[in-house]
Amino acid sequence: MANTWIEIGPCNYHLRELAQHVKEGIRAAGGTPLEFNTVSISDGITMGTEGMRTSLVSREVIADSIEPSYPRQSFDALVRLVRLDKPFPAALMAPGSSNPRSPRG
């Protein structure tokens, strides 16, 4: 499970608690949940600061932080917990970049 939870982002803060419920559901279905964290960014916090320069680039960075873990770890599935407009497309991009036939990979 790729989780974009970060303490510094109010929009992603609840994802930590949500992950616990998702893990319970995975266990109930007979799976073994393994969670890893990704980087994330909050445009609301970085607006008007130097951090805003990394906003668009963050999509690639987030995708790149998920890519080494899936599918290279032989996971059967990937659950992505995301919120906001940068982590969401990045989480969708990551599995495609892991596919050698993908235009991104």
Disulfide bonds with the S-S distance in Angstrom:
none
